[in-house]
Amino acid sequence: MLKACLIQLVNAPRRASVIRIPCKFLALWCVVAASIVRADEITIAVAANFATPMEAICQRFEQDTGHKVHLAVGSSGKFFAQIEHGAPFQAFFSADQAKPAQLERNGLTVPNSRFTYARGRLVLWSAAPEAVDATGNALKRGTYHKLAIANPKLAPYGAAAVETLKNLGLESSARKHLVQGENIAQTFQFVASGNAELGLVALSQVMRNGEIGSGSAWLVPETLYSPILQDAVILVPGRNSAALASFWEFVQSKPAQRIIESYGYASPHSAAQAR
């Protein structure tokens, strides 16, 4: 019936200045038109530490809008190199501020689209329930065999881990125990699988609904490492995407911020208070 109505509308005589359409057909047409407008897909590169909260954000966004978000998860350093070589990502959620800023300077982003979406937290974590106490003595005692950290050259959480060890005076003693993950996701897997007793990982990887989901952990004081401020930016391939513009608005909204904070991230606006 709707199809017949639309055909009649298209073929209707053009003599009349006003075409009157029954309300029931107009309502159906609005539903169809809205679904056509919403049917769009976007592709986003996201740092490994932010994968789980991003999945939750995308699920809520897709339910609300009908758009589809495809996520590529990995190392910020590798994504940076791929984007510089023409990877067709439409947006980039980095684990730091430096890489989005450099892409911006290189003319590979949409002007004025960059913003800080989260402040990350570092945690000493073990899959064993009682291996880590609330003061981090497990790290200071040095009786462990393997300590997992992310590659500090590629991952900001790895750089924060090295900085933490230096400030605790443990860099030399810990060096022989270190195993490096390519990114923070692989680092977490080293610990979760038992291949490393301890790991300096992202709080977001072990926190659910405001609590440590499993194992045992010590929240590393933010005075021991530089603030992990994480920026996002729209890339040139995404400049004309209405779906991405809608997502950009949503990810900065209060509902999205509540999701982000539920995974252990702090407000990016309170970074100065952490030092």
C-alpha positions as CSV (number, residue, x, y, z in Angstrom):
1,M,0.0,0.0,0.0
2,L,2.8,2.4,0.9
3,K,4.5,1.6,-2.5
4,A,1.3,2.4,-4.4
5,C,0.9,5.6,-2.4
6,L,4.4,6.8,-3.3
7,I,4.0,5.9,-7.0
8,Q,0.8,7.9,-7.0
9,L,2.6,10.8,-5.4
10,V,5.4,10.8,-7.9
11,N,2.9,10.5,-10.9
12,A,0.4,13.0,-9.5
13,P,-0.5,16.0,-11.8
14,R,1.6,19.0,-11.2
15,R,-1.3,21.4,-11.6
16,A,-2.1,21.8,-8.0
17,S,0.1,24.0,-5.9
18,V,-0.6,21.7,-2.8
19,I,-0.7,17.9,-2.8
20,R,-2.7,16.6,0.1
21,I,-1.5,13.2,1.5
22,P,-3.5,11.2,4.0
23,C,-1.8,11.3,7.4
24,K,-1.4,7.6,7.7
25,F,0.6,7.5,4.4
26,L,2.7,10.5,5.5
27,A,3.6,8.8,8.8
28,L,4.7,5.7,7.0
29,W,6.8,7.7,4.6
30,C,8.5,9.5,7.5
31,V,9.4,6.2,9.0
32,V,10.9,5.0,5.7
33,A,12.7,8.2,5.0
34,A,14.2,8.3,8.5
35,S,15.5,4.7,8.2
36,I,17.1,5.6,4.9
37,V,18.9,8.6,6.4
38,R,20.1,6.6,9.3
39,A,21.5,3.6,7.3
40,D,25.2,4.4,7.4
41,E,28.4,2.8,8.6
42,I,31.6,4.3,10.0
43,T,35.0,2.8,10.7
44,I,37.0,3.9,13.7
45,A,40.5,3.0,14.9
46,V,40.6,2.7,18.7
47,A,43.5,2.2,21.1
48,A,43.5,-1.2,22.8
49,N,43.0,0.1,26.3
50,F,39.7,1.7,25.3
51,A,38.2,-1.2,23.4
52,T,35.7,-2.4,26.0
53,P,34.2,0.9,26.9
54,M,34.1,1.8,23.2
55,E,32.1,-1.3,22.4
56,A,29.6,-0.3,25.1
57,I,29.4,3.2,23.7
58,C,28.9,1.9,20.1
59,Q,26.2,-0.5,21.2
60,R,24.2,2.3,22.8
61,F,24.8,4.6,19.8
62,E,23.7,1.9,17.3
63,Q,20.6,1.2,19.3
64,D,19.7,4.9,19.4
65,T,20.5,5.8,15.8
66,G,20.5,2.8,13.6
67,H,24.1,3.5,12.4
68,K,26.7,0.8,12.4
69,V,30.2,1.3,13.9
70,H,33.1,-0.9,12.8
71,L,36.0,-0.9,15.3
72,A,39.7,-1.7,14.6
73,V,41.5,-2.3,17.9
74,G,45.2,-2.1,18.3
75,S,48.3,-0.1,19.2
76,S,48.1,3.7,18.9
77,G,51.6,3.7,17.4
78,K,50.7,1.2,14.7
79,F,47.5,3.0,13.9
80,F,49.4,6.3,13.6
81,A,51.7,4.8,11.0
82,Q,48.9,3.2,9.1
83,I,47.0,6.5,8.9
84,E,50.0,8.3,7.7
85,H,50.2,5.7,4.9
86,G,46.6,6.2,3.8
87,A,44.6,3.7,5.9
88,P,40.9,4.5,5.4
89,F,39.9,5.0,9.0
90,Q,37.3,7.8,9.5
91,A,38.3,8.5,13.1
92,F,41.1,7.7,15.6
93,F,40.8,7.3,19.4
94,S,44.4,7.3,20.5
95,A,45.8,6.3,23.9
96,D,47.7,9.7,24.0
97,Q,47.5,13.3,22.8
98,A,50.7,13.4,20.8
99,K,49.7,11.2,17.8
100,P,46.3,12.9,17.0
101,A,48.1,16.3,17.4
102,Q,50.8,15.2,14.9
103,L,48.2,13.9,12.4
104,E,46.5,17.3,12.8
105,R,49.8,19.1,12.0
106,N,50.2,16.8,9.0
107,G,46.9,17.8,7.5
108,L,45.3,14.4,7.9
109,T,42.4,15.4,10.1
110,V,39.3,17.5,10.1
111,P,40.1,20.9,11.6
112,N,38.8,21.5,15.1
113,S,37.6,17.9,15.6
114,R,40.2,16.8,18.1
115,F,39.2,16.6,21.8
116,T,40.3,14.7,24.9
117,Y,37.8,11.9,25.7
118,A,39.4,10.3,28.8
119,R,42.2,10.3,31.3
120,G,43.6,6.8,31.7
121,R,44.7,5.1,35.0
122,L,47.5,2.6,35.4
123,V,47.1,-0.4,37.7
124,L,49.3,-3.2,38.9
125,W,47.2,-6.3,38.4
126,S,47.4,-10.1,38.9
127,A,44.9,-12.8,37.9
128,A,45.5,-14.4,41.3
129,P,43.1,-13.1,44.0
130,E,45.6,-12.3,46.7
131,A,48.8,-11.7,44.8
132,V,48.6,-7.9,44.9
133,D,47.8,-5.9,48.0
134,A,46.5,-2.3,48.3
135,T,50.0,-0.8,48.7
136,G,51.7,-2.5,45.7
137,N,54.2,-4.4,47.9
138,A,54.2,-7.3,45.4
139,L,56.0,-5.0,43.0
140,K,58.4,-3.7,45.6
141,R,59.4,-7.1,47.0
142,G,60.6,-8.2,43.6
143,T,59.8,-11.9,44.3
144,Y,57.8,-12.3,41.0
145,H,59.2,-14.0,37.9
146,K,57.5,-12.0,35.1
147,L,56.1,-8.4,35.0
148,A,54.2,-7.6,31.9
149,I,54.2,-4.0,30.4
150,A,53.2,-2.7,27.1
151,N,55.9,-1.6,24.6
152,P,56.8,1.9,25.8
153,K,57.8,3.0,22.3
154,L,54.3,2.2,20.9
155,A,51.9,2.4,23.9
156,P,51.4,5.3,26.3
157,Y,50.5,2.8,29.1
158,G,53.9,1.2,28.5
159,A,55.6,4.6,28.8
160,A,53.7,5.2,32.0
161,A,54.7,1.8,33.4
162,V,58.4,2.6,32.8
163,E,58.0,6.0,34.4
164,T,56.4,4.4,37.4
165,L,59.2,1.9,37.8
166,K,61.8,4.7,37.6
167,N,60.0,6.8,40.2
168,L,59.8,3.9,42.5
169,G,63.5,3.2,42.1
170,L,62.7,-0.3,40.7
171,E,63.7,0.2,37.0
172,S,67.0,-1.7,37.3
173,S,65.7,-4.5,39.5
174,A,62.6,-5.1,37.4
175,R,64.3,-5.1,34.0
176,K,65.3,-8.8,34.1
177,H,61.6,-9.7,34.8
178,L,60.0,-7.6,32.1
179,V,57.9,-9.1,29.2
180,Q,56.6,-6.6,26.7
181,G,53.2,-6.8,24.9
182,E,52.9,-5.1,21.6
183,N,49.9,-3.2,23.0
184,I,48.1,-3.0,26.3
185,A,45.6,-5.7,25.2
186,Q,48.4,-8.2,24.6
187,T,50.0,-7.2,27.9
188,F,46.7,-7.9,29.7
189,Q,46.5,-11.3,28.1
190,F,50.0,-12.2,29.4
191,V,48.8,-11.7,32.9
192,A,45.3,-13.1,32.5
193,S,46.7,-16.3,31.0
194,G,49.2,-16.7,33.8
195,N,52.3,-16.3,31.6
196,A,53.2,-13.3,33.8
197,E,52.3,-13.1,37.5
198,L,52.0,-9.3,37.5
199,G,51.3,-6.6,34.9
200,L,51.1,-2.8,34.7
201,V,47.9,-2.5,32.7
202,A,45.0,-0.1,32.1
203,L,42.5,0.1,34.9
204,S,39.8,0.0,32.3
205,Q,40.8,-3.6,31.5
206,V,40.1,-4.9,35.0
207,M,37.3,-2.6,36.2
208,R,33.6,-3.3,35.8
209,N,30.8,-1.2,37.3
210,G,33.3,0.6,39.5
211,E,35.0,-2.5,41.0
212,I,37.9,-4.8,40.1
213,G,36.3,-7.6,38.2
214,S,38.7,-10.4,39.1
215,G,42.2,-11.1,40.5
216,S,43.9,-8.5,42.7
217,A,45.1,-5.0,42.0
218,W,46.9,-1.9,43.2
219,L,45.8,1.4,41.7
220,V,49.1,3.2,40.9
221,P,49.2,6.7,42.3
222,E,49.0,9.2,39.4
223,T,51.9,11.1,41.0
224,L,54.2,8.3,39.7
225,Y,53.5,8.9,36.0
226,S,52.5,11.7,33.6
227,P,48.7,12.0,33.0
228,I,47.5,9.7,30.3
229,L,45.3,12.1,28.4
230,Q,43.7,10.4,25.5
231,D,42.6,12.3,22.4
232,A,40.3,11.5,19.5
233,V,40.2,13.1,16.1
234,I,38.1,12.9,12.9
235,L,40.3,11.9,9.9
236,V,40.0,13.2,6.4
237,P,38.1,10.1,5.1
238,G,35.3,10.9,7.7
239,R,34.9,14.6,6.9
240,N,31.6,14.2,5.1
241,S,30.0,11.5,7.2
242,A,26.8,12.5,8.8
243,A,26.8,9.3,10.9
244,L,30.3,10.1,12.2
245,A,29.2,13.7,13.1
246,S,26.3,12.2,15.1
247,F,28.7,9.8,16.8
248,W,31.1,12.6,17.6
249,E,28.3,14.4,19.4
250,F,27.2,11.3,21.2
251,V,30.6,10.3,22.5
252,Q,31.0,13.7,24.2
253,S,27.5,13.5,25.8
254,K,26.8,12.8,29.5
255,P,25.5,9.2,28.8
256,A,28.7,8.3,27.0
257,Q,30.8,9.9,29.7
258,R,29.1,7.8,32.4
259,I,30.0,4.7,30.4
260,I,33.6,5.8,30.2
261,E,33.9,6.5,33.9
262,S,32.3,3.2,34.7
263,Y,35.4,1.5,33.3
264,G,37.8,3.4,35.5
265,Y,38.7,6.4,33.5
266,A,38.8,9.8,35.2
267,S,37.5,13.0,33.8
268,P,40.0,14.6,31.4
269,H,39.3,18.0,32.9
270,S,40.7,17.0,36.3
271,A,44.2,16.1,35.0
272,A,45.8,19.0,36.8
273,Q,44.5,17.7,40.1
274,A,46.3,14.4,39.7
275,R,49.8,15.9,39.7
